[in-house]
Amino acid sequence: MKQVLWSLLFVTCGLFTAKINAEDQQLWVSANKTLFKQGTVSSSFYTELRTQNGVDDLSGFFAGPKLSYKLNEHVKVATAGKFIRLYNTSGDDQLQRLELEASFSSGKLASGWRFGLRNRVEYIEKDSETNGRYRIRVSADKDASLAHIKRFHIRQEWILDEDYQLTEYRLVPFAFTLKNALMGAQVSYLLRRKSKTGEYSHVLSLAWQF
């Protein structure tokens, strides 16, 4: 219960800082399906839909495969390709994105917390032009003993351009994974801030892992 109260406090502070604007609310729904897992190698397929200002206002679609290799119990490397379509008032954009990432997990500590670090390089192609960016994410999670909640999560991510300038900041002060009764869905509140414009977005994310 103490973790719940602290998480709600973080959410309240985040919403207050961002000065909520109803036009900045988004919903992201994603599913990640494991295709095969053999020893240290695994493969999955990812899909995601994003809406803005209401469920009927589709703003983005993401889909693509991922191949992962576990070096040891703490370190994993992966590569993924994604087809992306973004919908906006000036017309639709089609992008292809190649992802190369390495992640570290601490394993469960004596306190019950697990900490993680993920570094990712992305190459994004649009209109025959390719640009790169970097994403750094730190995370923490802890098992819960509540009736319908399996685990609590906290995440923070920085997105930088090719010149290592910060372009976007993402904070997940509160997320939880539900137990199998709801297919293990992970529910997250995410606060995004774009550095160039100073715009904030408030995102409700629903994610499933099969």
Backbone as JSON Lines, residues from 0, in Angstrom:
{"i":0,"aa":"M","n":[0.83,-1.21,0.0],"ca":[0.0,0.0,0.0],"c":[0.86,1.26,0.0]}
{"i":1,"aa":"K","n":[2.01,1.19,0.7],"ca":[2.9,2.35,0.74],"c":[3.38,2.71,-0.67]}
{"i":2,"aa":"Q","n":[3.7,1.68,-1.48],"ca":[4.15,1.95,-2.86],"c":[3.05,2.63,-3.67]}
{"i":3,"aa":"V","n":[1.8,2.22,-3.46],"ca":[0.68,2.82,-4.17],"c":[0.56,4.29,-3.84]}
{"i":4,"aa":"L","n":[0.66,4.62,-2.57],"ca":[0.52,6.01,-2.14],"c":[1.64,6.88,-2.7]}
{"i":5,"aa":"W","n":[2.89,6.35,-2.66],"ca":[4.0,7.1,-3.22],"c":[3.82,7.32,-4.72]}
{"i":6,"aa":"S","n":[3.37,6.29,-5.42],"ca":[3.18,6.39,-6.86],"c":[2.12,7.41,-7.21]}
{"i":7,"aa":"L","n":[1.02,7.4,-6.47],"ca":[-0.04,8.38,-6.7],"c":[0.46,9.8,-6.45]}
{"i":8,"aa":"L","n":[1.32,9.96,-5.46],"ca":[1.91,11.27,-5.19],"c":[2.76,11.74,-6.36]}
{"i":9,"aa":"F","n":[3.59,10.83,-6.94],"ca":[4.41,11.17,-8.11],"c":[3.52,11.59,-9.28]}
{"i":10,"aa":"V","n":[2.43,10.86,-9.5],"ca":[1.52,11.19,-10.6],"c":[0.92,12.56,-10.4]}
{"i":11,"aa":"T","n":[0.47,12.85,-9.18],"ca":[-0.14,14.15,-8.89],"c":[0.84,15.28,-9.15]}
{"i":12,"aa":"C","n":[2.1,15.1,-8.7],"ca":[3.12,16.13,-8.92],"c":[3.39,16.32,-10.4]}
{"i":13,"aa":"G","n":[3.45,15.22,-11.15],"ca":[3.7,15.31,-12.58],"c":[2.59,16.04,-13.31]}
{"i":14,"aa":"L","n":[1.36,15.73,-12.97],"ca":[0.23,16.39,-13.62],"c":[0.19,17.87,-13.28]}
{"i":15,"aa":"F","n":[0.49,18.21,-12.04],"ca":[0.49,19.61,-11.63],"c":[1.57,20.39,-12.36]}
{"i":16,"aa":"T","n":[2.76,19.8,-12.45],"ca":[3.89,20.46,-13.13],"c":[3.58,20.72,-14.59]}
{"i":17,"aa":"A","n":[2.92,19.76,-15.26],"ca":[2.66,19.87,-16.68],"c":[1.47,20.76,-17.01]}
{"i":18,"aa":"K","n":[0.68,21.17,-16.02],"ca":[-0.49,22.01,-16.26],"c":[-1.4,21.38,-17.3]}
{"i":19,"aa":"I","n":[-2.1,20.37,-16.9],"ca":[-2.9,19.53,-17.82],"c":[-3.67,20.33,-18.86]}
{"i":20,"aa":"N","n":[-3.53,19.9,-20.09],"ca":[-4.3,20.43,-21.2],"c":[-5.01,19.25,-21.85]}
{"i":21,"aa":"A","n":[-6.33,19.28,-21.89],"ca":[-7.09,18.12,-22.38],"c":[-6.71,17.75,-23.8]}
{"i":22,"aa":"E","n":[-6.23,18.72,-24.61],"ca":[-5.88,18.44,-25.99],"c":[-4.61,17.62,-26.11]}
{"i":23,"aa":"D","n":[-3.89,17.43,-25.03],"ca":[-2.63,16.69,-25.06],"c":[-2.76,15.27,-24.54]}
{"i":24,"aa":"Q","n":[-3.95,14.78,-24.36],"ca":[-4.14,13.43,-23.84],"c":[-4.08,12.4,-24.96]}
{"i":25,"aa":"Q","n":[-3.37,11.32,-24.7],"ca":[-3.2,10.27,-25.7],"c":[-3.43,8.9,-25.08]}
{"i":26,"aa":"L","n":[-3.75,7.93,-25.94],"ca":[-3.9,6.54,-25.53],"c":[-3.03,5.68,-26.44]}
{"i":27,"aa":"W","n":[-2.15,4.86,-25.84],"ca":[-1.31,3.93,-26.59],"c":[-1.7,2.51,-26.18]}
{"i":28,"aa":"V","n":[-1.99,1.68,-27.17],"ca":[-2.34,0.28,-26.91],"c":[-1.4,-0.6,-27.72]}
{"i":29,"aa":"S","n":[-0.7,-1.52,-27.04],"ca":[0.29,-2.33,-27.74],"c":[0.21,-3.8,-27.32]}
{"i":30,"aa":"A","n":[0.74,-4.66,-28.18],"ca":[0.82,-6.09,-27.9],"c":[2.15,-6.6,-28.44]}
{"i":31,"aa":"N","n":[2.8,-7.46,-27.65],"ca":[4.07,-8.04,-28.05],"c":[3.93,-9.57,-27.96]}
{"i":32,"aa":"K","n":[4.0,-10.24,-29.11],"ca":[3.79,-11.67,-29.18],"c":[5.11,-12.4,-29.38]}
{"i":33,"aa":"T","n":[5.43,-13.31,-28.47],"ca":[6.64,-14.12,-28.61],"c":[6.44,-15.14,-29.72]}
{"i":34,"aa":"L","n":[7.33,-15.14,-30.71],"ca":[7.24,-16.08,-31.83],"c":[7.98,-17.37,-31.52]}
{"i":35,"aa":"F","n":[9.17,-17.26,-30.95],"ca":[9.88,-18.45,-30.5],"c":[10.91,-18.06,-29.45]}
{"i":36,"aa":"K","n":[11.28,-19.04,-28.63],"ca":[12.31,-18.85,-27.61],"c":[13.06,-20.15,-27.46]}
{"i":37,"aa":"Q","n":[14.36,-20.12,-27.77],"ca":[15.17,-21.31,-27.71],"c":[16.52,-20.97,-27.09]}
{"i":38,"aa":"G","n":[16.73,-21.43,-25.87],"ca":[17.97,-21.11,-25.18],"c":[18.09,-19.62,-24.91]}
{"i":39,"aa":"T","n":[19.15,-19.01,-25.42],"ca":[19.4,-17.59,-25.17],"c":[18.83,-16.69,-26.29]}
{"i":40,"aa":"V","n":[18.2,-17.29,-27.3],"ca":[17.68,-16.53,-28.44],"c":[16.15,-16.51,-28.4]}
{"i":41,"aa":"S","n":[15.58,-15.36,-28.66],"ca":[14.12,-15.26,-28.72],"c":[13.72,-14.26,-29.8]}
{"i":42,"aa":"S","n":[12.5,-14.42,-30.28],"ca":[11.98,-13.53,-31.32],"c":[10.55,-13.16,-30.96]}
{"i":43,"aa":"S","n":[10.16,-11.95,-31.31],"ca":[8.8,-11.48,-31.02],"c":[8.33,-10.53,-32.11]}
{"i":44,"aa":"F","n":[7.01,-10.25,-32.11],"ca":[6.44,-9.3,-33.07],"c":[5.63,-8.28,-32.28]}
{"i":45,"aa":"Y","n":[5.86,-7.01,-32.58],"ca":[5.28,-5.91,-31.81],"c":[4.3,-5.1,-32.67]}
{"i":46,"aa":"T","n":[3.16,-4.75,-32.1],"ca":[2.21,-3.85,-32.76],"c":[1.73,-2.81,-31.75]}
{"i":47,"aa":"E","n":[1.47,-1.62,-32.24],"ca":[0.98,-0.55,-31.36],"c":[0.1,0.42,-32.12]}
{"i":48,"aa":"L","n":[-0.98,0.83,-31.49],"ca":[-1.86,1.87,-32.01],"c":[-1.86,3.04,-31.04]}
{"i":49,"aa":"R","n":[-1.81,4.26,-31.59],"ca":[-1.86,5.46,-30.76],"c":[-3.01,6.35,-31.19]}
{"i":50,"aa":"T","n":[-3.73,6.87,-30.22],"ca":[-4.81,7.81,-30.52],"c":[-4.57,9.09,-29.74]}
{"i":51,"aa":"Q","n":[-5.18,10.16,-30.22],"ca":[-5.0,11.46,-29.59],"c":[-6.35,12.17,-29.56]}
{"i":52,"aa":"N","n":[-6.65,12.8,-28.41],"ca":[-7.89,13.58,-28.26],"c":[-9.13,12.73,-28.51]}
{"i":53,"aa":"G","n":[-9.11,11.51,-28.02],"ca":[-10.27,10.64,-28.19],"c":[-9.89,9.36,-28.91]}
{"i":54,"aa":"V","n":[-10.62,8.31,-28.62],"ca":[-10.3,6.99,-29.17],"c":[-10.4,6.96,-30.68]}
{"i":55,"aa":"D","n":[-11.28,7.77,-31.27],"ca":[-11.5,7.73,-32.72],"c":[-10.44,8.5,-33.51]}
{"i":56,"aa":"D","n":[-9.59,9.26,-32.84],"ca":[-8.6,10.08,-33.54],"c":[-7.27,9.33,-33.58]}
{"i":57,"aa":"L","n":[-7.08,8.48,-34.59],"ca":[-5.88,7.67,-34.72],"c":[-4.69,8.55,-35.09]}
{"i":58,"aa":"S","n":[-3.58,8.43,-34.33],"ca":[-2.41,9.28,-34.6],"c":[-1.18,8.49,-35.03]}
{"i":59,"aa":"G","n":[-1.15,7.16,-34.78],"ca":[0.03,6.42,-35.17],"c":[-0.17,4.91,-35.13]}
{"i":60,"aa":"F","n":[0.58,4.22,-35.99],"ca":[0.57,2.75,-36.03],"c":[2.01,2.27,-36.15]}
{"i":61,"aa":"F","n":[2.39,1.3,-35.32],"ca":[3.75,0.75,-35.29],"c":[3.65,-0.77,-35.38]}
{"i":62,"aa":"A","n":[4.53,-1.4,-36.15],"ca":[4.53,-2.87,-36.24],"c":[5.89,-3.34,-36.73]}
{"i":63,"aa":"G","n":[6.35,-4.49,-36.17],"ca":[7.61,-5.04,-36.66],"c":[8.16,-6.12,-35.75]}
{"i":64,"aa":"P","n":[9.13,-6.91,-36.27],"ca":[9.72,-8.01,-35.52],"c":[10.92,-7.56,-34.7]}
{"i":65,"aa":"K","n":[11.27,-8.41,-33.71],"ca":[12.42,-8.15,-32.85],"c":[13.14,-9.46,-32.57]}
{"i":66,"aa":"L","n":[14.48,-9.41,-32.61],"ca":[15.3,-10.58,-32.31],"c":[16.21,-10.24,-31.14]}
{"i":67,"aa":"S","n":[16.2,-11.09,-30.11],"ca":[16.96,-10.81,-28.89],"c":[17.94,-11.95,-28.59]}
{"i":68,"aa":"Y","n":[19.06,-11.59,-27.99],"ca":[20.05,-12.57,-27.57],"c":[20.51,-12.24,-26.16]}
{"i":69,"aa":"K","n":[20.38,-13.19,-25.25],"ca":[20.73,-12.99,-23.85],"c":[22.18,-13.43,-23.63]}
{"i":70,"aa":"L","n":[23.04,-12.46,-23.33],"ca":[24.45,-12.76,-23.13],"c":[24.69,-13.49,-21.81]}
{"i":71,"aa":"N","n":[24.0,-13.05,-20.77],"ca":[24.04,-13.69,-19.46],"c":[22.79,-13.3,-18.7]}
{"i":72,"aa":"E","n":[22.73,-13.58,-17.42],"ca":[21.5,-13.32,-16.67],"c":[21.22,-11.84,-16.48]}
{"i":73,"aa":"H","n":[22.19,-10.98,-16.78],"ca":[21.99,-9.55,-16.59],"c":[21.95,-8.73,-17.88]}
{"i":74,"aa":"V","n":[22.59,-9.2,-18.94],"ca":[22.76,-8.4,-20.16],"c":[22.08,-9.06,-21.35]}
{"i":75,"aa":"K","n":[21.37,-8.24,-22.13],"ca":[20.69,-8.73,-23.33],"c":[20.88,-7.71,-24.44]}
{"i":76,"aa":"V","n":[21.1,-8.2,-25.67],"ca":[21.18,-7.33,-26.84],"c":[20.05,-7.7,-27.78]}
{"i":77,"aa":"A","n":[19.62,-6.73,-28.59],"ca":[18.48,-6.99,-29.47],"c":[18.54,-6.07,-30.68]}
{"i":78,"aa":"T","n":[17.87,-6.49,-31.75],"ca":[17.68,-5.65,-32.93],"c":[16.23,-5.79,-33.37]}
{"i":79,"aa":"A","n":[15.68,-4.71,-33.88],"ca":[14.27,-4.73,-34.28],"c":[14.08,-3.81,-35.48]}
{"i":80,"aa":"G","n":[13.07,-4.11,-36.26],"ca":[12.68,-3.25,-37.38],"c":[11.21,-2.91,-37.24]}
{"i":81,"aa":"K","n":[10.86,-1.66,-37.47],"ca":[9.46,-1.25,-37.33],"c":[9.01,-0.45,-38.54]}
{"i":82,"aa":"F","n":[7.79,-0.78,-38.99],"ca":[7.09,0.05,-39.97],"c":[6.19,0.99,-39.19]}
{"i":83,"aa":"I","n":[6.26,2.28,-39.53],"ca":[5.51,3.28,-38.76],"c":[4.7,4.15,-39.71]}
{"i":84,"aa":"R","n":[3.45,4.37,-39.35],"ca":[2.62,5.32,-40.09],"c":[2.06,6.34,-39.09]}
{"i":85,"aa":"L","n":[2.33,7.6,-39.33],"ca":[1.84,8.68,-38.48],"c":[0.76,9.46,-39.2]}
{"i":86,"aa":"Y","n":[-0.32,9.73,-38.51],"ca":[-1.47,10.42,-39.11],"c":[-1.55,11.83,-38.54]}
{"i":87,"aa":"N","n":[-1.62,12.82,-39.42],"ca":[-1.76,14.2,-38.98],"c":[-2.54,14.99,-40.01]}
{"i":88,"aa":"T","n":[-2.83,16.24,-39.68],"ca":[-3.7,17.06,-40.53],"c":[-3.07,17.39,-41.88]}
{"i":89,"aa":"S","n":[-1.74,17.4,-41.94],"ca":[-1.06,17.75,-43.2],"c":[-0.81,16.54,-44.09]}
{"i":90,"aa":"G","n":[-1.25,15.35,-43.67],"ca":[-1.04,14.15,-44.46],"c":[-0.32,13.07,-43.66]}
{"i":91,"aa":"D","n":[-0.4,11.86,-44.16],"ca":[0.21,10.73,-43.45],"c":[1.7,10.63,-43.76]}
{"i":92,"aa":"D","n":[2.47,10.22,-42.75],"ca":[3.9,9.99,-42.91],"c":[4.19,8.51,-42.74]}
{"i":93,"aa":"Q","n":[5.03,7.97,-43.62],"ca":[5.45,6.58,-43.5],"c":[6.94,6.54,-43.2]}
{"i":94,"aa":"L","n":[7.31,5.78,-42.17],"ca":[8.7,5.7,-41.75],"c":[9.08,4.24,-41.55]}
{"i":95,"aa":"Q","n":[10.38,3.98,-41.68],"ca":[10.95,2.68,-41.31],"c":[12.02,2.95,-40.26]}
{"i":96,"aa":"R","n":[12.03,2.11,-39.23],"ca":[12.96,2.36,-38.13],"c":[13.73,1.08,-37.78]}
{"i":97,"aa":"L","n":[15.06,1.18,-37.77],"ca":[15.92,0.09,-37.33],"c":[16.41,0.4,-35.92]}
{"i":98,"aa":"E","n":[16.26,-0.58,-35.02],"ca":[16.63,-0.38,-33.62],"c":[17.74,-1.36,-33.22]}
{"i":99,"aa":"L","n":[18.76,-0.84,-32.54],"ca":[19.84,-1.65,-31.98],"c":[19.94,-1.3,-30.51]}
{"i":100,"aa":"E","n":[19.8,-2.28,-29.63],"ca":[19.77,-1.94,-28.22],"c":[20.52,-2.96,-27.37]}
{"i":101,"aa":"A","n":[20.96,-2.48,-26.21],"ca":[21.58,-3.31,-25.18],"c":[20.94,-2.94,-23.86]}
{"i":102,"aa":"S","n":[20.6,-3.93,-23.06],"ca":[19.93,-3.68,-21.8],"c":[20.58,-4.45,-20.67]}
{"i":103,"aa":"F","n":[20.48,-3.88,-19.48],"ca":[21.05,-4.5,-18.28],"c":[19.98,-4.57,-17.21]}
{"i":104,"aa":"S","n":[19.92,-5.7,-16.51],"ca":[18.99,-5.88,-15.39],"c":[19.77,-6.34,-14.17]}
{"i":105,"aa":"S","n":[19.48,-5.73,-13.04],"ca":[20.23,-6.04,-11.83],"c":[19.82,-7.36,-11.19]}
{"i":106,"aa":"G","n":[18.66,-7.89,-11.57],"ca":[18.12,-9.02,-10.81],"c":[17.49,-8.49,-9.54]}
{"i":107,"aa":"K","n":[16.78,-9.33,-8.8],"ca":[16.1,-8.87,-7.6],"c":[17.09,-8.65,-6.47]}
{"i":108,"aa":"L","n":[17.04,-7.45,-5.88],"ca":[17.91,-7.12,-4.76],"c":[17.25,-7.53,-3.44]}
{"i":109,"aa":"A","n":[17.99,-7.39,-2.35],"ca":[17.47,-7.78,-1.04],"c":[16.21,-6.99,-0.68]}
{"i":110,"aa":"S","n":[16.12,-5.76,-1.18],"ca":[14.96,-4.91,-0.9],"c":[13.73,-5.32,-1.71]}
{"i":111,"aa":"G","n":[13.92,-6.21,-2.69],"ca":[12.82,-6.61,-3.54],"c":[12.75,-5.85,-4.85]}
{"i":112,"aa":"W","n":[13.51,-4.77,-4.97],"ca":[13.51,-3.97,-6.19],"c":[14.46,-4.57,-7.23]}
{"i":113,"aa":"R","n":[14.11,-4.38,-8.5],"ca":[14.98,-4.7,-9.63],"c":[15.2,-3.41,-10.41]}
{"i":114,"aa":"F","n":[16.44,-3.18,-10.83],"ca":[16.77,-1.97,-11.57],"c":[17.29,-2.35,-12.96]}
{"i":115,"aa":"G","n":[16.98,-1.49,-13.93],"ca":[17.38,-1.78,-15.3],"c":[17.88,-0.55,-16.02]}
{"i":116,"aa":"L","n":[18.68,-0.79,-17.06],"ca":[19.19,0.28,-17.92],"c":[19.12,-0.22,-19.36]}
{"i":117,"aa":"R","n":[18.55,0.6,-20.25],"ca":[18.48,0.24,-21.66],"c":[19.02,1.38,-22.51]}
{"i":118,"aa":"N","n":[19.96,1.05,-23.39],"ca":[20.5,2.01,-24.36],"c":[20.09,1.55,-25.76]}
{"i":119,"aa":"R","n":[19.54,2.46,-26.55],"ca":[19.07,2.09,-27.89],"c":[19.5,3.14,-28.91]}
{"i":120,"aa":"V","n":[19.98,2.66,-30.05],"ca":[20.25,3.52,-31.2],"c":[19.18,3.24,-32.25]}
{"i":121,"aa":"E","n":[18.6,4.29,-32.81],"ca":[17.55,4.14,-33.82],"c":[17.93,4.88,-35.09]}
{"i":122,"aa":"Y","n":[17.75,4.21,-36.22],"ca":[17.93,4.82,-37.53],"c":[16.56,4.9,-38.19]}
{"i":123,"aa":"I","n":[16.11,6.11,-38.48],"ca":[14.76,6.34,-38.98],"c":[14.82,6.85,-40.41]}
{"i":124,"aa":"E","n":[14.17,6.13,-41.32],"ca":[14.13,6.52,-42.73],"c":[12.77,7.12,-43.07]}
{"i":125,"aa":"K","n":[12.81,8.3,-43.66],"ca":[11.59,8.98,-44.09],"c":[11.89,9.72,-45.38]}
{"i":126,"aa":"D","n":[11.11,9.46,-46.41],"ca":[11.29,10.13,-47.7],"c":[12.73,9.98,-48.2]}
{"i":127,"aa":"S","n":[13.26,8.76,-48.13],"ca":[14.61,8.41,-48.59],"c":[15.71,9.14,-47.84]}
{"i":128,"aa":"E","n":[15.39,9.65,-46.68],"ca":[16.37,10.35,-45.85],"c":[16.46,9.63,-44.5]}
{"i":129,"aa":"T","n":[17.67,9.37,-44.02],"ca":[17.85,8.63,-42.77],"c":[18.47,9.51,-41.7]}
{"i":130,"aa":"N","n":[17.85,9.49,-40.52],"ca":[18.36,10.22,-39.36],"c":[18.47,9.26,-38.18]}
{"i":131,"aa":"G","n":[19.38,9.57,-37.28],"ca":[19.56,8.72,-36.11],"c":[19.16,9.43,-34.83]}
{"i":132,"aa":"R","n":[18.91,8.65,-33.81],"ca":[18.67,9.2,-32.49],"c":[19.03,8.15,-31.44]}
{"i":133,"aa":"Y","n":[19.16,8.61,-30.19],"ca":[19.58,7.75,-29.11],"c":[18.53,7.81,-27.99]}
{"i":134,"aa":"R","n":[18.29,6.67,-27.38],"ca":[17.33,6.61,-26.28],"c":[17.98,5.92,-25.08]}
{"i":135,"aa":"I","n":[17.92,6.57,-23.94],"ca":[18.47,6.03,-22.7],"c":[17.33,5.91,-21.7]}
{"i":136,"aa":"R","n":[17.14,4.71,-21.16],"ca":[16.03,4.5,-20.23],"c":[16.52,3.8,-18.97]}
{"i":137,"aa":"V","n":[16.12,4.32,-17.83],"ca":[16.37,3.66,-16.55],"c":[15.01,3.24,-15.98]}
{"i":138,"aa":"S","n":[15.01,2.14,-15.26],"ca":[13.74,1.61,-14.76],"c":[13.93,0.92,-13.43]}
{"i":139,"aa":"A","n":[12.83,0.77,-12.71],"ca":[12.82,0.03,-11.45],"c":[11.47,-0.63,-11.32]}
{"i":140,"aa":"D","n":[11.44,-1.83,-10.79],"ca":[10.16,-2.5,-10.54],"c":[10.25,-3.37,-9.3]}
{"i":141,"aa":"K","n":[9.08,-3.64,-8.74],"ca":[9.01,-4.42,-7.5],"c":[7.74,-5.24,-7.51]}
{"i":142,"aa":"D","n":[7.84,-6.5,-7.1],"ca":[6.67,-7.36,-7.01],"c":[5.7,-6.82,-5.97]}
{"i":143,"aa":"A","n":[4.4,-7.0,-6.25],"ca":[3.35,-6.53,-5.35],"c":[2.59,-7.72,-4.77]}
{"i":144,"aa":"S","n":[1.95,-7.5,-3.65],"ca":[1.17,-8.55,-3.01],"c":[-0.3,-8.2,-2.96]}
{"i":145,"aa":"L","n":[-0.75,-7.35,-3.9],"ca":[-2.15,-6.95,-3.94],"c":[-2.97,-7.95,-4.74]}
{"i":146,"aa":"A","n":[-4.29,-7.87,-4.59],"ca":[-5.18,-8.89,-5.16],"c":[-5.04,-9.04,-6.66]}
{"i":147,"aa":"H","n":[-5.03,-7.93,-7.41],"ca":[-5.03,-8.01,-8.87],"c":[-3.77,-7.44,-9.51]}
{"i":148,"aa":"I","n":[-2.84,-6.97,-8.72],"ca":[-1.62,-6.34,-9.24],"c":[-0.42,-7.23,-8.96]}
{"i":149,"aa":"K","n":[0.32,-7.53,-10.02],"ca":[1.48,-8.41,-9.91],"c":[2.76,-7.66,-9.61]}
{"i":150,"aa":"R","n":[2.92,-6.45,-10.21],"ca":[4.2,-5.75,-10.1],"c":[4.02,-4.25,-10.34]}
{"i":151,"aa":"F","n":[4.81,-3.43,-9.64],"ca":[4.84,-1.99,-9.85],"c":[6.09,-1.62,-10.65]}
{"i":152,"aa":"H","n":[5.98,-0.54,-11.45],"ca":[7.1,-0.11,-12.3],"c":[7.26,1.41,-12.24]}
{"i":153,"aa":"I","n":[8.5,1.86,-12.4],"ca":[8.83,3.28,-12.57],"c":[9.86,3.35,-13.7]}
{"i":154,"aa":"R","n":[9.7,4.29,-14.64],"ca":[10.66,4.41,-15.75],"c":[10.92,5.88,-16.07]}
{"i":155,"aa":"Q","n":[12.1,6.13,-16.59],"ca":[12.47,7.46,-17.03],"c":[13.33,7.32,-18.28]}
{"i":156,"aa":"E","n":[13.05,8.13,-19.31],"ca":[13.75,7.98,-20.59],"c":[14.1,9.34,-21.18]}
{"i":157,"aa":"W","n":[15.3,9.39,-21.77],"ca":[15.76,10.58,-22.49],"c":[15.98,10.2,-23.95]}
{"i":158,"aa":"I","n":[15.5,11.04,-24.87],"ca":[15.69,10.82,-26.31],"c":[16.53,11.97,-26.86]}
{"i":159,"aa":"L","n":[17.65,11.61,-27.51],"ca":[18.59,12.61,-28.03],"c":[18.73,12.46,-29.54]}
{"i":160,"aa":"D","n":[19.05,13.57,-30.22],"ca":[19.26,13.52,-31.66],"c":[20.71,13.13,-31.96]}
{"i":161,"aa":"E","n":[21.09,13.2,-33.23],"ca":[22.44,12.77,-33.65],"c":[23.54,13.64,-33.05]}
{"i":162,"aa":"D","n":[23.19,14.86,-32.65],"ca":[24.16,15.75,-32.02],"c":[24.1,15.67,-30.5]}
{"i":163,"aa":"Y","n":[23.44,14.65,-29.98],"ca":[23.3,14.41,-28.54],"c":[22.55,15.53,-27.83]}
{"i":164,"aa":"Q","n":[21.66,16.2,-28.57],"ca":[20.81,17.22,-27.96],"c":[19.49,16.57,-27.53]}
{"i":165,"aa":"L","n":[19.04,16.9,-26.34],"ca":[17.8,16.32,-25.82],"c":[16.62,16.82,-26.62]}
{"i":166,"aa":"T","n":[15.83,15.89,-27.18],"ca":[14.65,16.27,-27.95],"c":[13.35,15.9,-27.25]}
{"i":167,"aa":"E","n":[13.41,14.89,-26.4],"ca":[12.18,14.47,-25.71],"c":[12.54,13.79,-24.39]}
{"i":168,"aa":"Y","n":[11.66,14.03,-23.42],"ca":[11.84,13.44,-22.09],"c":[10.55,12.69,-21.74]}
{"i":169,"aa":"R","n":[10.69,11.46,-21.25],"ca":[9.53,10.66,-20.89],"c":[9.68,10.15,-19.46]}
{"i":170,"aa":"L","n":[8.62,10.33,-18.69],"ca":[8.61,9.88,-17.31],"c":[7.38,9.01,-17.07]}
{"i":171,"aa":"V","n":[7.6,7.82,-16.54],"ca":[6.5,6.95,-16.1],"c":[6.61,6.84,-14.59]}
{"i":172,"aa":"P","n":[5.92,7.72,-13.85],"ca":[6.02,7.69,-12.39],"c":[5.2,6.57,-11.77]}
{"i":173,"aa":"F","n":[4.28,6.0,-12.56],"ca":[3.4,4.97,-12.01],"c":[2.94,4.02,-13.1]}
{"i":174,"aa":"A","n":[3.27,2.75,-12.92],"ca":[2.8,1.71,-13.83],"c":[2.65,0.42,-13.03]}
{"i":175,"aa":"F","n":[1.74,-0.43,-13.45],"ca":[1.58,-1.71,-12.77],"c":[1.17,-2.78,-13.76]}
{"i":176,"aa":"T","n":[1.6,-4.01,-13.48],"ca":[1.22,-5.16,-14.28],"c":[0.15,-5.94,-13.54]}
{"i":177,"aa":"L","n":[-0.95,-6.2,-14.24],"ca":[-2.06,-6.94,-13.64],"c":[-1.77,-8.44,-13.69]}
{"i":178,"aa":"K","n":[-2.44,-9.18,-12.86],"ca":[-2.26,-10.63,-12.83],"c":[-2.98,-11.27,-14.01]}
{"i":179,"aa":"N","n":[-2.86,-12.58,-14.14],"ca":[-3.32,-13.3,-15.33],"c":[-4.81,-13.18,-15.6]}
{"i":180,"aa":"A","n":[-5.58,-12.75,-14.61],"ca":[-7.02,-12.61,-14.82],"c":[-7.32,-11.64,-15.96]}
{"i":181,"aa":"L","n":[-6.42,-10.68,-16.16],"ca":[-6.58,-9.71,-17.26],"c":[-5.42,-9.86,-18.25]}
{"i":182,"aa":"M","n":[-4.96,-11.08,-18.45],"ca":[-3.92,-11.42,-19.41],"c":[-2.61,-10.67,-19.17]}
{"i":183,"aa":"G","n":[-2.38,-10.31,-17.92],"ca":[-1.11,-9.69,-17.57],"c":[-0.89,-8.33,-18.19]}
{"i":184,"aa":"A","n":[-1.94,-7.56,-18.4],"ca":[-1.8,-6.23,-19.01],"c":[-0.97,-5.32,-18.11]}
{"i":185,"aa":"Q","n":[-0.12,-4.5,-18.74],"ca":[0.61,-3.48,-18.01],"c":[-0.04,-2.12,-18.28]}
{"i":186,"aa":"V","n":[-0.41,-1.43,-17.23],"ca":[-1.09,-0.14,-17.31],"c":[-0.12,0.93,-16.84]}
{"i":187,"aa":"S","n":[0.09,1.96,-17.68],"ca":[1.08,2.99,-17.35],"c":[0.52,4.38,-17.57]}
{"i":188,"aa":"Y","n":[0.96,5.32,-16.74],"ca":[0.76,6.74,-17.01],"c":[2.11,7.29,-17.44]}
{"i":189,"aa":"L","n":[2.16,7.98,-18.57],"ca":[3.41,8.49,-19.12],"c":[3.29,9.99,-19.38]}
{"i":190,"aa":"L","n":[4.28,10.72,-18.95],"ca":[4.35,12.15,-19.19],"c":[5.47,12.43,-20.18]}
{"i":191,"aa":"R","n":[5.13,13.05,-21.32],"ca":[6.13,13.37,-22.35],"c":[6.33,14.88,-22.42]}
{"i":192,"aa":"R","n":[7.58,15.27,-22.65],"ca":[7.87,16.68,-22.88],"c":[8.83,16.8,-24.05]}
{"i":193,"aa":"K","n":[8.44,17.57,-25.07],"ca":[9.3,17.82,-26.22],"c":[10.12,19.07,-25.97]}
{"i":194,"aa":"S","n":[11.44,18.91,-26.05],"ca":[12.34,19.98,-25.63],"c":[12.24,21.22,-26.51]}
{"i":195,"aa":"K","n":[12.1,21.05,-27.82],"ca":[12.11,22.19,-28.73],"c":[10.89,23.08,-28.56]}
{"i":196,"aa":"T","n":[9.74,22.48,-28.33],"ca":[8.49,23.25,-28.23],"c":[8.03,23.44,-26.79]}
{"i":197,"aa":"G","n":[8.54,22.61,-25.88],"ca":[8.09,22.69,-24.5],"c":[6.71,22.08,-24.28]}
{"i":198,"aa":"E","n":[6.19,21.39,-25.3],"ca":[4.84,20.82,-25.2],"c":[4.85,19.55,-24.34]}
{"i":199,"aa":"Y","n":[3.78,19.39,-23.57],"ca":[3.6,18.2,-22.75],"c":[2.48,17.34,-23.33]}
{"i":200,"aa":"S","n":[2.61,16.05,-23.17],"ca":[1.55,15.11,-23.51],"c":[1.36,14.16,-22.34]}
{"i":201,"aa":"H","n":[0.1,13.81,-22.1],"ca":[-0.23,12.87,-21.03],"c":[-0.75,11.6,-21.69]}
{"i":202,"aa":"V","n":[-0.1,10.48,-21.41],"ca":[-0.39,9.25,-22.13],"c":[-0.85,8.15,-21.16]}
{"i":203,"aa":"L","n":[-1.96,7.51,-21.51],"ca":[-2.35,6.27,-20.83],"c":[-1.94,5.15,-21.75]}
{"i":204,"aa":"S","n":[-1.11,4.22,-21.24],"ca":[-0.59,3.12,-22.05],"c":[-1.11,1.79,-21.52]}
{"i":205,"aa":"L","n":[-1.62,0.96,-22.43],"ca":[-2.05,-0.4,-22.11],"c":[-1.22,-1.36,-22.96]}
{"i":206,"aa":"A","n":[-0.49,-2.26,-22.33],"ca":[0.42,-3.14,-23.07],"c":[0.23,-4.58,-22.63]}
{"i":207,"aa":"W","n":[0.2,-5.46,-23.64],"ca":[0.07,-6.9,-23.38],"c":[1.29,-7.65,-23.91]}
{"i":208,"aa":"Q","n":[1.71,-8.66,-23.17],"ca":[2.8,-9.54,-23.58],"c":[2.26,-10.96,-23.63]}
{"i":209,"aa":"F","n":[2.36,-11.6,-24.83],"ca":[1.84,-12.96,-25.0],"c":[2.99,-13.92,-25.24]}
